[in-house]
């Protein structure tokens, strides 16, 4: 059994185009996500998965120059992009485990990721997610699912063309957690420290400015999630930067 972490990212963000390569302290944001995930104790393979569009060439180059694997696949059918990535890298690993992280989470914490992995491995689930945003701060997001769950979801939605099924293809795990009768689903809930209405994902310029402020303060790309949250607890004025930003609905 192997564990592959697939980070999805592309240049064509609607609200902040090119956000994944915007520099924080001179370093593209996507490399914060990848570098932090590289510290996980359980991940066997770490891959950036992007589309085949020409505009992604710069993203691919930056990641490969930093030593990371890059897979290019479907632009809008991200579910198929994940399936194809797994098939390419895990050819002989039918029982492989997939971790999903989005490239707009530069504060993702490998300690939290490993905790979610442990919870998945300890129990008999098809799919486990961090309890975002109910009891965990958005931006620390991580989802884990089995290869069989991925294939099941793909086979359920691939031949449908309705708007509902289009959403299932665009959002890799949406079909899984909307159909708990078909999948054994688990949640890792946050304690009081993490149970706050902060926003550390990057969808907009305001989101980026908050994350940039955090890294400018710490000057450490591996600063822990705990340190980040305590810093924001003590500097609540910074939260005004993006407290009016609403998460896009799926």
N, C-alpha and C positions, 0 to 999 in steps of 0.2 A: 504494500500500500504506500502510495506516494501522495504528498500534499503539494498542490500547485496553487500559487497565488496569482490571479490574473487582475491586473490593474487596467481598467478601461479608461481611455482618454482620447480626445480628438481636439483639433484646433477650432472647430466650428461652433463653439458655444454661442447660444443666442444672446445672452445677457452680457457676456464679457468675452468676445472673440479672442482667441489666442491666450486665454488665461493660463493654460497649463505650462506655457513657457515664459510667462511674465517673471522677471527676476526678483528674488528676495535676497538682499545682500549680495547681489551679483550672480546668483545661482538660479536657474530655472525652477519654478515651483514644483514641477513634476518630479524633480530629483529629490526634493524633500520627502515626498511620498514614498518613492522607491528606496531611498537610502534608509529611511526609518523602518520600512518593512523588511529590509535586508538583515535587520538585527533580530528578527524572529528566530526562536530556537527550533521551530517545528517545520517551517516552510522548506521544501526540497527544491522547488523551482519557482522563480519569480519572473513574470513576463508582463510586459506592457502590450496590451491589445488595442490597436487602433484600426482605422478604416484604410481602404485602398486609395482614397482620394489623394491627389497630388499635393494638396495643402498640408498633408501629414508628413511629408518628406522631412521637413525640418525637425519635427517631433521625433521621428525615427532616428535621425542622425544624432540628435542630442543625447538620446537614451543609449544608443549603441556606443557612442564615444565615451559614455560613462560606464560602460561595461555591462549593460542590461540587454536581455533578449527582447526582441520586438516581433510581434505577429500582426499581420495586416489582413483584415477580412471585411465582412459586410459592414456598411456604414450604419444603416438604420435597424437591421435585424441583429441586434447585439446578442440576442440569445444564440443565434447561429454562430456569431463571432466567437462566443465562449466555447460552444461545442467544437468548432473547428480548431480552436487553440488547444483544447484538451486532447483532441484526437492527434494533433501534430506532435505534442510534447509527451503524451502519456499513451503511446501506441499500445503497449502491452500491460497497461495498468487499469484493468476494468473496474477495480474497486478504489480508484483514486478519489481523493477529496479535493474539492475546489473551494478556494477562498475568493470572494469578490470584494474588491475595493475600487472606489472611483478615484481618478487622478486629481480631483478637486478637494482632496482631504489631506493637506500637507501637515496636519497635526496628528495623523493616525499614529497610535501608540503600539509598538510591537508587544508590549506586556499585556495590553488589553486583547490584542489579536491572539496571543498565545493562550490567554484565559478562555477565550471563546473556542479555540481549537480543542483545548483540554475538555471543555464541557461537551463538545460534540463527540470526542473520542470516548468519553466516559459513559455515554448514554446511547440509546438506540434511536437516533433521530435521522430523518432525511435532510432536514434543513434547520439551521440555527442562526439566529441573528442577534446582534446587540440591540437592546430594547430602546432604539432611537425613534422618535424623540421623547417617548413616554417617561423613561427614567434615566436616559443617557443623553449627553450633549451631542447635538448634530455636528458631525465633523470627525467623530471617532468611529464612524460606521464601519462595520465588518459583517459579512454574511458568509456562511459556510454550508456547503451542501455536497451530497455524494454525486458521483458520476452517474449513477443510475437515476437519481432524482433529476439531474440535468437532462438526461436523455428522455425521461418520461415527460417532462415539461415540453421539451422540444417537439416530441411526437404528437403531443396533444394540440399544439397551436400552429404548427408549421403550415398546414394546408388550409388554414382559415384566412379570410381577407377582410373581415369586419373591423371596425374601429377598435372594438374591445380587444380583439386578438392582435391588432397592430400594436397596441400598448403592451401586450404580453411579450411581443418580440423586441420592443424597444427597451423594456425594463426586465432584465434577465430573470429575476426571482419573483416577479409580480404574480405570475400564475401559481407559483408554489404557495405563497402565503395568503392568497385569496381562495385557496382550495384546501383548507386544513383537513377535509374529509379524505383527501387523496394522499397527503403527505404528513409524516410525523414531524411536527414543528416544535422547536424549543426556543426560548428566549433567555438571554443573559441580562439580568436587570442591574441597574446601577444603584449604588449606595448614595447617601445624602450628598456627598462631595460632588458626584456627577449628575445628580438629579436637579438640573438647572436649565433655564431657558436661554442658554447661550448658543451662539451660532458660529461654528468654526470651519464649516465647509465654505468653498469659494464659488459662488455663482455670479456675484456682482463686484463692481469696483469697491464698494463699501466693505464687502466681505474680505476682499484682498487687503484692503488697508488695515483692517483689524489684525489679520494674521501677520502682515508685515510688521506692525507695531510690536507684536509679541516677540518675533524673532529679532527685531532690532534691540529689544530690551535684553533678551537672554544671550544673544550672540552664540547660540548653540543649537545646531540643527537637530540634536538628539534630546533636547529638553523633554522631560517627562510630561505626560498628560496631567499628572497630579500638580506639578509645579505650575503649569499653564493655568489650570483652574484656580489655584490659590492666588496667582498673580491677578487674574481677572476679578476674583472676590475682593481683592484689596484695591483694585483700580477700576471701579465700576463705571467711571466716566468713559472709559474706552468702549464700553458696550453700546454707548450711544452712536457709535460709528455705523453699526449695521442693525440696530434694534428695530428698524422699520422695514427690513427686508423680509418678504414672505417666501416660504418654500414653494416652488412650483408643484402643482398637483399632478399626480400620475393618472 
